[in-house]
Amino acid sequence: MTTNRENGSLYTKITEGVATVEFGHPASNSFPGELLERLQRELNKLSEDEEVKVIILRSEGEKAFCAGASFDELLAVENMQQGKLFFSGFANVINAMRSCKKLIIGRIHGKTVGGGVGLAAACDYAFATEHAAIKLSELSIGIGPFVIAPAIERKMGVGALAELTLAAHEWKNAYWAKEKGLYARVFENTSEMDKELEFFSRKLAGYNPAALYEMKKVLWEGTENWSQLLQERAAISGELVLSDFTRKALAQLKK
């Protein structure tokens, strides 16, 4: 079942210490700004919820996992302030994932573009299916994956970041993404993935919460400057989106 709500949907279910957060949007699970804000607030809330030991991040449906930021909102950007605000949406969510006191497991069931790749990279552990190909197409429209690049580089390395970014027209398959460190496990189908995901998340939820929190801090060491860094990156993208090159590229895509 998929949502038809214009601003998307966000649901959380907590079972035996495992909080499953599911987002959805009719445009291939893309994120309008309002939905990004809701996800950020939800992660901050779950971070402080003592009932929650582990978080699973997933999207609805059976096709794309996430198509990145809302294309309609990108087209509507008219000045630098709006541009920075638009691109800071994913910055705020990635920082919420980074600072969350609970480990976050990603469930990546389908194709993922742009900001969606950033979300997968900001998960502490990610399960995926064979259909979970990834692409960073930003350079092709005159901008770049500047906000999400730190998360991708941290997880996959600068070589993989360059390969993804510069080959902006290419899809990389799930096994390539696993080899580079984005995914921990890749499965043939969602039923196999979900069976293992349930087992893994319940195991993790049974461990010492204090130890899990300390491990989370270790995994994210050296990222303390991201609150400022990702906002600076959002400003770069906000300026580039107003360029003639990007305006022409977006106009072509809109046809």
Secondary structure as a PSIPRED ss2 file (coil, helix, strand):
# PSIPRED VFORMAT (PSIPRED V4.0)

   1 M C   1.000  0.000  0.000
   2 T C   1.000  0.000  0.000
   3 T C   1.000  0.000  0.000
   4 N C   1.000  0.000  0.000
   5 R C   1.000  0.000  0.000
   6 E C   1.000  0.000  0.000
   7 N C   1.000  0.000  0.000
   8 G C   1.000  0.000  0.000
   9 S E   0.000  0.000  1.000
  10 L E   0.000  0.000  1.000
  11 Y E   0.000  0.000  1.000
  12 T E   0.000  0.000  1.000
  13 K E   0.000  0.000  1.000
  14 I E   0.000  0.000  1.000
  15 T E   0.000  0.000  1.000
  16 E C   1.000  0.000  0.000
  17 G C   1.000  0.000  0.000
  18 V E   0.000  0.000  1.000
  19 A E   0.000  0.000  1.000
  20 T E   0.000  0.000  1.000
  21 V E   0.000  0.000  1.000
  22 E E   0.000  0.000  1.000
  23 F E   0.000  0.000  1.000
  24 G E   0.000  0.000  1.000
  25 H C   1.000  0.000  0.000
  26 P C   1.000  0.000  0.000
  27 A C   1.000  0.000  0.000
  28 S C   1.000  0.000  0.000
  29 N C   1.000  0.000  0.000
  30 S C   1.000  0.000  0.000
  31 F E   0.000  0.000  1.000
  32 P C   1.000  0.000  0.000
  33 G H   0.000  1.000  0.000
  34 E H   0.000  1.000  0.000
  35 L H   0.000  1.000  0.000
  36 L H   0.000  1.000  0.000
  37 E H   0.000  1.000  0.000
  38 R H   0.000  1.000  0.000
  39 L H   0.000  1.000  0.000
  40 Q H   0.000  1.000  0.000
  41 R H   0.000  1.000  0.000
  42 E H   0.000  1.000  0.000
  43 L H   0.000  1.000  0.000
  44 N H   0.000  1.000  0.000
  45 K H   0.000  1.000  0.000
  46 L H   0.000  1.000  0.000
  47 S H   0.000  1.000  0.000
  48 E H   0.000  1.000  0.000
  49 D C   1.000  0.000  0.000
  50 E C   1.000  0.000  0.000
  51 E C   1.000  0.000  0.000
  52 V C   1.000  0.000  0.000
  53 K C   1.000  0.000  0.000
  54 V E   0.000  0.000  1.000
  55 I E   0.000  0.000  1.000
  56 I E   0.000  0.000  1.000
  57 L E   0.000  0.000  1.000
  58 R E   0.000  0.000  1.000
  59 S E   0.000  0.000  1.000
  60 E C   1.000  0.000  0.000
  61 G C   1.000  0.000  0.000
  62 E C   1.000  0.000  0.000
  63 K C   1.000  0.000  0.000
  64 A C   1.000  0.000  0.000
  65 F C   1.000  0.000  0.000
  66 C E   0.000  0.000  1.000
  67 A C   1.000  0.000  0.000
  68 G C   1.000  0.000  0.000
  69 A E   0.000  0.000  1.000
  70 S C   1.000  0.000  0.000
  71 F H   0.000  1.000  0.000
  72 D H   0.000  1.000  0.000
  73 E H   0.000  1.000  0.000
  74 L H   0.000  1.000  0.000
  75 L H   0.000  1.000  0.000
  76 A C   1.000  0.000  0.000
  77 V C   1.000  0.000  0.000
  78 E C   1.000  0.000  0.000
  79 N C   1.000  0.000  0.000
  80 M H   0.000  1.000  0.000
  81 Q H   0.000  1.000  0.000
  82 Q H   0.000  1.000  0.000
  83 G H   0.000  1.000  0.000
  84 K H   0.000  1.000  0.000
  85 L H   0.000  1.000  0.000
  86 F H   0.000  1.000  0.000
  87 F H   0.000  1.000  0.000
  88 S H   0.000  1.000  0.000
  89 G H   0.000  1.000  0.000
  90 F H   0.000  1.000  0.000
  91 A H   0.000  1.000  0.000
  92 N H   0.000  1.000  0.000
  93 V H   0.000  1.000  0.000
  94 I H   0.000  1.000  0.000
  95 N H   0.000  1.000  0.000
  96 A H   0.000  1.000  0.000
  97 M H   0.000  1.000  0.000
  98 R H   0.000  1.000  0.000
  99 S H   0.000  1.000  0.000
 100 C C   1.000  0.000  0.000
 101 K C   1.000  0.000  0.000
 102 K C   1.000  0.000  0.000
 103 L E   0.000  0.000  1.000
 104 I E   0.000  0.000  1.000
 105 I E   0.000  0.000  1.000
 106 G E   0.000  0.000  1.000
 107 R E   0.000  0.000  1.000
 108 I E   0.000  0.000  1.000
 109 H C   1.000  0.000  0.000
 110 G C   1.000  0.000  0.000
 111 K C   1.000  0.000  0.000
 112 T E   0.000  0.000  1.000
 113 V E   0.000  0.000  1.000
 114 G C   1.000  0.000  0.000
 115 G H   0.000  1.000  0.000
 116 G H   0.000  1.000  0.000
 117 V H   0.000  1.000  0.000
 118 G H   0.000  1.000  0.000
 119 L H   0.000  1.000  0.000
 120 A H   0.000  1.000  0.000
 121 A H   0.000  1.000  0.000
 122 A H   0.000  1.000  0.000
 123 C C   1.000  0.000  0.000
 124 D C   1.000  0.000  0.000
 125 Y E   0.000  0.000  1.000
 126 A E   0.000  0.000  1.000
 127 F E   0.000  0.000  1.000
 128 A E   0.000  0.000  1.000
 129 T E   0.000  0.000  1.000
 130 E C   1.000  0.000  0.000
 131 H C   1.000  0.000  0.000
 132 A C   1.000  0.000  0.000
 133 A C   1.000  0.000  0.000
 134 I E   0.000  0.000  1.000
 135 K E   0.000  0.000  1.000
 136 L C   1.000  0.000  0.000
 137 S C   1.000  0.000  0.000
 138 E H   0.000  1.000  0.000
 139 L H   0.000  1.000  0.000
 140 S H   0.000  1.000  0.000
 141 I H   0.000  1.000  0.000
 142 G C   1.000  0.000  0.000
 143 I C   1.000  0.000  0.000
 144 G C   1.000  0.000  0.000
 145 P C   1.000  0.000  0.000
 146 F C   1.000  0.000  0.000
 147 V C   1.000  0.000  0.000
 148 I C   1.000  0.000  0.000
 149 A H   0.000  1.000  0.000
 150 P H   0.000  1.000  0.000
 151 A H   0.000  1.000  0.000
 152 I H   0.000  1.000  0.000
 153 E H   0.000  1.000  0.000
 154 R H   0.000  1.000  0.000
 155 K H   0.000  1.000  0.000
 156 M H   0.000  1.000  0.000
 157 G C   1.000  0.000  0.000
 158 V H   0.000  1.000  0.000
 159 G H   0.000  1.000  0.000
 160 A H   0.000  1.000  0.000
 161 L H   0.000  1.000  0.000
 162 A H   0.000  1.000  0.000
 163 E H   0.000  1.000  0.000
 164 L H   0.000  1.000  0.000
 165 T H   0.000  1.000  0.000
 166 L H   0.000  1.000  0.000
 167 A C   1.000  0.000  0.000
 168 A C   1.000  0.000  0.000
 169 H C   1.000  0.000  0.000
 170 E C   1.000  0.000  0.000
 171 W C   1.000  0.000  0.000
 172 K E   0.000  0.000  1.000
 173 N C   1.000  0.000  0.000
 174 A H   0.000  1.000  0.000
 175 Y H   0.000  1.000  0.000
 176 W H   0.000  1.000  0.000
 177 A H   0.000  1.000  0.000
 178 K H   0.000  1.000  0.000
 179 E H   0.000  1.000  0.000
 180 K C   1.000  0.000  0.000
 181 G C   1.000  0.000  0.000
 182 L C   1.000  0.000  0.000
 183 Y C   1.000  0.000  0.000
 184 A C   1.000  0.000  0.000
 185 R E   0.000  0.000  1.000
 186 V E   0.000  0.000  1.000
 187 F E   0.000  0.000  1.000
 188 E C   1.000  0.000  0.000
 189 N C   1.000  0.000  0.000
 190 T H   0.000  1.000  0.000
 191 S H   0.000  1.000  0.000
 192 E H   0.000  1.000  0.000
 193 M H   0.000  1.000  0.000
 194 D H   0.000  1.000  0.000
 195 K H   0.000  1.000  0.000
 196 E H   0.000  1.000  0.000
 197 L H   0.000  1.000  0.000
 198 E H   0.000  1.000  0.000
 199 F H   0.000  1.000  0.000
 200 F H   0.000  1.000  0.000
 201 S H   0.000  1.000  0.000
 202 R H   0.000  1.000  0.000
 203 K H   0.000  1.000  0.000
 204 L H   0.000  1.000  0.000
 205 A H   0.000  1.000  0.000
 206 G C   1.000  0.000  0.000
 207 Y C   1.000  0.000  0.000
 208 N C   1.000  0.000  0.000
 209 P H   0.000  1.000  0.000
 210 A H   0.000  1.000  0.000
 211 A H   0.000  1.000  0.000
 212 L H   0.000  1.000  0.000
 213 Y H   0.000  1.000  0.000
 214 E H   0.000  1.000  0.000
 215 M H   0.000  1.000  0.000
 216 K H   0.000  1.000  0.000
 217 K H   0.000  1.000  0.000
 218 V H   0.000  1.000  0.000
 219 L H   0.000  1.000  0.000
 220 W C   1.000  0.000  0.000
 221 E C   1.000  0.000  0.000
 222 G C   1.000  0.000  0.000
 223 T C   1.000  0.000  0.000
 224 E C   1.000  0.000  0.000
 225 N C   1.000  0.000  0.000
 226 W H   0.000  1.000  0.000
 227 S H   0.000  1.000  0.000
 228 Q H   0.000  1.000  0.000
 229 L H   0.000  1.000  0.000
 230 L H   0.000  1.000  0.000
 231 Q H   0.000  1.000  0.000
 232 E H   0.000  1.000  0.000
 233 R H   0.000  1.000  0.000
 234 A H   0.000  1.000  0.000
 235 A H   0.000  1.000  0.000
 236 I H   0.000  1.000  0.000
 237 S H   0.000  1.000  0.000
 238 G H   0.000  1.000  0.000
 239 E H   0.000  1.000  0.000
 240 L H   0.000  1.000  0.000
 241 V C   1.000  0.000  0.000
 242 L C   1.000  0.000  0.000
 243 S C   1.000  0.000  0.000
 244 D H   0.000  1.000  0.000
 245 F H   0.000  1.000  0.000
 246 T H   0.000  1.000  0.000
 247 R H   0.000  1.000  0.000
 248 K H   0.000  1.000  0.000
 249 A H   0.000  1.000  0.000
 250 L H   0.000  1.000  0.000
 251 A H   0.000  1.000  0.000
 252 Q H   0.000  1.000  0.000
 253 L H   0.000  1.000  0.000
 254 K H   0.000  1.000  0.000
 255 K C   1.000  0.000  0.000
